[in-house]
Amino acid sequence: MQIGAVIVAAGMSSRMGDFKPMLNIGSISIAQRIVATFHQAGVSRIAVVTGYNAPLLERHLSNSGLVFLRNEAYATTQMFDSAKIGLEYLKDKCDRILFTPVDIPLFTAATVAALIDSEALLACPVCEGQTGHPLMIAASLVDTLLSDSGEGGLQGAISRCGAEMTRIEVEDPGILHDADTPEDYKALLAWHNEQLIRPEISVSLSREKPFFDEKTAMLLSLVEETGSVRHACERMQISYSGGWNIIRALESQLHFPLLERSQGGASGGESRLTEHGRRLLGCYESYVTALREQAKTLFDEYFGDEL
């Protein structure tokens, strides 16, 4: 089962008075914290919908193996419009899609796992009687949401989609803490400082030096998806030459070609993964998923009573 996530970060942060996604929570930013939690929970594809300060935020997150989508009309549209951009992109690529605005960064990977394990068409976490984020949406519901009138935003569309919301009880007050105002942000920092330590896994394949990591895997996945190295690089906000450098360095370590290229035609030619390349990508993604699951088990075994 493929799990994706949409992080909406297109707003102007007008009530905060500062750019929320890049405010720090500890040593990393709010946006980085959400990405790290989704990665820890094994989410395979994360789309960040940007708008206000898009180039700045995309550069800030460019090494995180993400897909960036822009709401160019961010100043005149609502959060639901940004949500639809992300849902439209992921609906054919994932079985289930997690959704959160960028200003709710402290939910845990355990909460994400509980939503995934519920197998519900729609699910939200509940702590002490209050609902929070992220939401879990089955891909089969996305077309209905996209065709909705938009009255009442995403919440209104969900109420009219024909599926019942499953409430998942979690012991995670982080689902409720947002950063909408400076006062909210101060409370967020205070809550963060009380949180438990958590495992965070980053997986690289190496010879003398690392040559294959999650950023590399996302680049290959997007080349296969778009049929273009250039378009894949644009989605990840990395340079075209930088993307080719990654691919050539990888091929030099593996000693087999990763891409098949066709020239000419009305579309200007395309690039696709070779059979070798597809198998490598699939093995890496399955390996990372298994490692993260095992890491959680081992963390609980060795640190559960101490931390």
Long-range contacts (C-beta under 8 A, 24 or more apart in sequence): 1-95, 1-96, 2-44, 2-45, 2-93, 2-94, 2-95, 2-96, 3-42, 3-43, 3-44, 3-45, 3-94, 3-95, 3-96, 3-97, 3-98, 3-116, 4-43, 4-44, 4-45, 4-46, 4-47, 4-90, 4-93, 4-94, 4-96, 4-97, 4-98, 5-38, 5-43, 5-45, 5-46, 5-47, 5-97, 5-98, 5-99, 5-100, 5-134, 6-46, 6-47, 6-49, 6-83, 6-86, 6-87, 6-90, 6-97, 6-98, 6-99, 6-100, 7-31, 7-34, 7-35, 7-38, 7-46, 7-47, 7-48, 7-49, 7-86, 7-100, 7-101, 7-102, 8-49, 8-79, 8-82, 8-83, 8-86, 8-99, 8-100, 8-101, 8-102, 9-48, 9-49, 9-50, 9-51, 9-57, 9-101, 9-102, 10-49, 10-50, 10-51, 10-52, 10-54, 10-70, 10-71, 10-74, 10-79, 10-82, 11-51, 11-52, 11-74, 11-79, 11-82, 11-101, 12-51, 12-52, 12-74, 12-75, 13-52, 15-180, 15-181, 16-179, 16-180, 16-181, 16-182, 16-185, 17-182, 19-52, 19-53, 19-56, 19-57, 20-102, 20-103, 20-179, 21-57, 21-60, 21-102, 21-103, 22-56, 22-57, 22-60, 23-179, 23-185, 25-105, 25-106, 25-188, 25-189, 25-192, 26-192, 26-193, 29-60, 30-102, 30-103, 30-105, 30-179, 31-57, 31-60, 31-61, 31-102, 31-105, 32-60, 32-61, 32-64, 33-105, 33-106, 34-100, 34-102, 34-104, 34-105, 35-61, 35-64, 35-66, 36-200, 37-105, 37-107, 37-108, 37-109, 37-112, 38-98, 38-109, 38-112, 39-200, 39-201, 39-214, 40-109, 40-198, 40-199, 40-200, 40-201, 40-292, 41-109, 41-112, 41-113, 41-116, 41-292, 42-113, 42-288, 42-289, 42-292, 42-293, 43-98, 43-112, 44-94, 44-285, 44-289, 45-90, 45-93, 45-94, 45-218, 45-221, 47-86, 47-89, 47-90, 48-102, 49-82, 49-83, 49-85, 49-86, 51-75, 51-82, 58-237, 59-237, 61-237, 62-236, 62-237, 62-238, 63-215, 64-214, 64-215, 65-213, 65-214, 65-215, 65-217, 65-218, 65-236, 66-218, 66-236, 67-218, 67-222, 67-235, 67-236, 68-235, 68-236, 68-237, 69-235, 78-150, 78-153, 79-153, 79-154, 80-150, 80-153, 80-154, 80-157, 81-150, 83-154, 84-145, 84-146, 87-137, 87-142, 87-145, 87-146, 88-142, 88-146, 90-139, 90-142, 91-139, 91-142, 91-143, 91-146, 92-139, 93-225, 94-139, 95-138, 95-139, 96-136, 96-137, 96-138, 96-139, 97-136, 97-137, 97-138, 97-139, 97-142, 98-134, 98-135, 98-136, 98-137, 99-133, 99-134, 99-135, 99-136, 99-137, 99-154, 100-133, 100-134, 100-135, 101-133, 101-178, 103-178, 103-179, 103-180, 103-184, 104-132, 104-133, 104-134, 104-174, 104-175, 104-176, 104-177, 104-178, 104-179, 105-174, 105-179, 105-188, 106-174, 106-175, 106-177, 106-188, 106-191, 106-192, 106-195, 107-132, 107-133, 107-134, 107-172, 107-174, 107-175, 108-172, 108-174, 108-198, 109-198, 109-296, 110-170, 110-172, 111-168, 111-170, 111-172, 111-174, 111-175, 114-168, 114-170, 115-168, 118-166, 118-168, 120-166, 120-168, 121-163, 121-164, 121-166, 122-158, 122-161, 122-163, 122-164, 122-165, 122-166, 123-165, 123-166, 123-167, 123-168, 124-165, 124-166, 124-167, 124-168, 125-168, 125-169, 125-170, 125-172, 125-175, 126-167, 126-168, 126-169, 126-170, 126-175, 127-169, 127-170, 127-171, 127-172, 127-173, 127-175, 127-176, 128-173, 130-176, 131-167, 131-175, 132-174, 132-175, 132-176, 133-175, 134-175, 138-163, 196-307, 197-303, 197-307, 198-299, 199-295, 199-296, 199-298, 199-299, 201-288, 201-291, 201-292, 201-295, 203-284, 203-287, 203-288, 203-291, 205-284, 207-253, 211-249, 211-250, 211-253, 212-250, 212-253, 212-280, 212-284, 214-288, 215-246, 216-246, 216-250, 217-281, 217-284, 217-285, 217-288, 219-243, 219-246, 219-247, 220-247, 220-258, 220-273, 220-277, 220-280, 220-281, 221-281, 223-259, 223-271, 223-272, 223-273, 224-272, 224-273, 224-277, 224-278, 224-281, 227-270, 227-271, 227-272, 228-270, 228-271, 229-259, 229-271, 254-280
